Amino acid sequence: MAMWENRSGKCGARSCAQCDAISALTLIGARDKVKAESTRMEDLASFWNDIGDLGHG
C-alpha cells in the first residue's frame, strides 16, 4: 500500500492498484536518484583525492 494512500480513496487514485503502481514508480525513481547521487559523490571523492595527490607528487 502506498504511503499516502488510504483505502477510502482520498489519495486521488481511482483504485488501490493505481495508487500502488504510482508508489512503485516513485520508489524506483527515488532509488535511481540515490544511485546517481552516490556515483556523483564517489566521483567527487575521487576528484579531491586526485587533487591531494598532485600536491604530494
VOBA-1610 file (N, C-alpha, C; in pm, whole numbers, padded with zeros to 5 digits, always signed):
BEGIN
Met+00084-00119+00000Met+00000+00000+00000Met+00088+00125+00000Ala+00053+00219-00080Ala+00131+00341-00091Ala+00127+00418+00040Met+00234+00492+00066Met+00244+00567+00191Met+00129+00665+00207Trp+00092+00734+00098Trp-00007+00840+00108Trp-00148+00790+00080Glu-00161+00662+00055Glu-00289+00608+00015Glu-00366+00560+00136Asn-00492+00597+00144Asn-00579+00537+00243Asn-00694+00471+00168Arg-00745+00367+00219Arg-00842+00285+00147Arg-00974+00357+00121Ser-00992+00475+00173Ser-01116+00549+00147Ser-01113+00618+00011Gly-00999+00613-00058Gly-00990+00671-00192Gly-00952+00818-00193Lys-00912+00873-00081Lys-00880+01015-00073Lys-00744+01049-00134Cys-00670+00947-00178Cys-00539+00975-00236Cys-00552+01031-00377Gly-00671+01022-00439Gly-00692+01076-00572Gly-00681+00971-00681Ala-00629+00854-00649Ala-00623+00748-00748Ala-00761+00683-00761Arg-00788+00627-00879Arg-00919+00564-00900Arg-00927+00428-00830Ser-00812+00368-00806Ser-00813+00237-00741Ser-00687+00219-00658Cys-00690+00124-00567Cys-00572+00097-00486Cys-00457+00049-00574Ala-00489-00027-00679Ala-00385-00076-00769Ala-00314+00040-00838Gln-00390+00141-00876Gln-00329+00259-00940Gln-00236+00329-00840Cys-00282+00342-00717Cys-00201+00408-00615Cys-00072+00327-00591Asp-00084+00194-00584Asp+00033+00109-00564Asp+00130+00122-00680Ala+00077+00134-00802Ala+00163+00149-00920Ala+00238+00282-00914Ile+00167+00388-00874Ile+00231+00520-00859Ile+00341+00511-00753Ser+00311+00443-00643Ser+00408+00427-00535Ser+00532+00353-00584Ala+00511+00245-00660Ala+00624+00166-00712Ala+00711+00251-00803Leu+00648+00329-00892Leu+00725+00414-00982Leu+00801+00520-00904Thr+00740+00574-00800Thr+00806+00675-00716Thr+00929+00615-00647Leu+00913+00493-00596Leu+01025+00428-00529Leu+01138+00398-00626Ile+01104+00354-00748Ile+01206+00326-00849Ile+01281+00455-00884Gly+01205+00564-00901Gly+01268+00693-00931Gly+01359+00738-00818Ala+01316+00720-00695Ala+01396+00760-00579Ala+01523+00675-00572Arg+01509+00545-00598Arg+01625+00456-00595Arg+01728+00497-00700Asp+01681+00527-00821Asp+01772+00568-00928Asp+01840+00700-00895Lys+01767+00790-00832Lys+01825+00920-00794Lys+01934+00900-00688Val+01908+00811-00592Val+02008+00782-00489Val+02132+00721-00551Lys+02112+00629-00645Lys+02227+00568-00714Lys+02308+00674-00787Ala+02241+00762-00858Ala+02311+00868-00932Ala+02386+00959-00836Glu+02323+00991-00724Glu+02384+01081-00626Glu+02507+01016-00563Ser+02499+00885-00531Ser+02613+00818-00470Ser+02728+00808-00570Thr+02696+00788-00697Thr+02800+00785-00800Thr+02868+00920-00810Arg+02788+01026-00805Arg+02843+01161-00812Arg+02933+01189-00692Met+02893+01142-00574Met+02975+01162-00455Met+03107+01085-00467Glu+03101+00965-00522Glu+03224+00888-00542Glu+03316+00960-00640Asp+03258+01018-00745Asp+03337+01093-00843Asp+03402+01214-00777Leu+03327+01283-00691Leu+03382+01399-00621Leu+03495+01357-00526Ala+03475+01247-00456Ala+03579+01199-00365Ala+03705+01164-00443Ser+03686+01100-00557Ser+03799+01064-00642Ser+03871+01190-00691Phe+03792+01290-00730Phe+03847+01417-00777Phe+03934+01482-00669Trp+03879+01489-00546Trp+03955+01553-00438Trp+04078+01471-00401Asn+04069+01338-00412Asn+04188+01256-00387Asn+04294+01283-00492Asp+04252+01300-00617Asp+04347+01332-00724Asp+04412+01467-00700Ile+04333+01565-00656Ile+04388+01698-00626Ile+04491+01686-00513Gly+04459+01608-00411Gly+04551+01588-00299Gly+04680+01521-00344Asp+04667+01427-00436Asp+04786+01356-00486Asp+04878+01450-00563Leu+04824+01553-00626Leu+04905+01646-00704Leu+05004+01718-00613Gly+04962+01750-00493Gly+05049+01823-00401Gly+05160+01737-00343His+05148+01604-00354His+05246+01516-00293His+05331+01444-00396Gly+05324+01489-00521Gly+05395+01421-00629Gly+05538+01457-00626
//
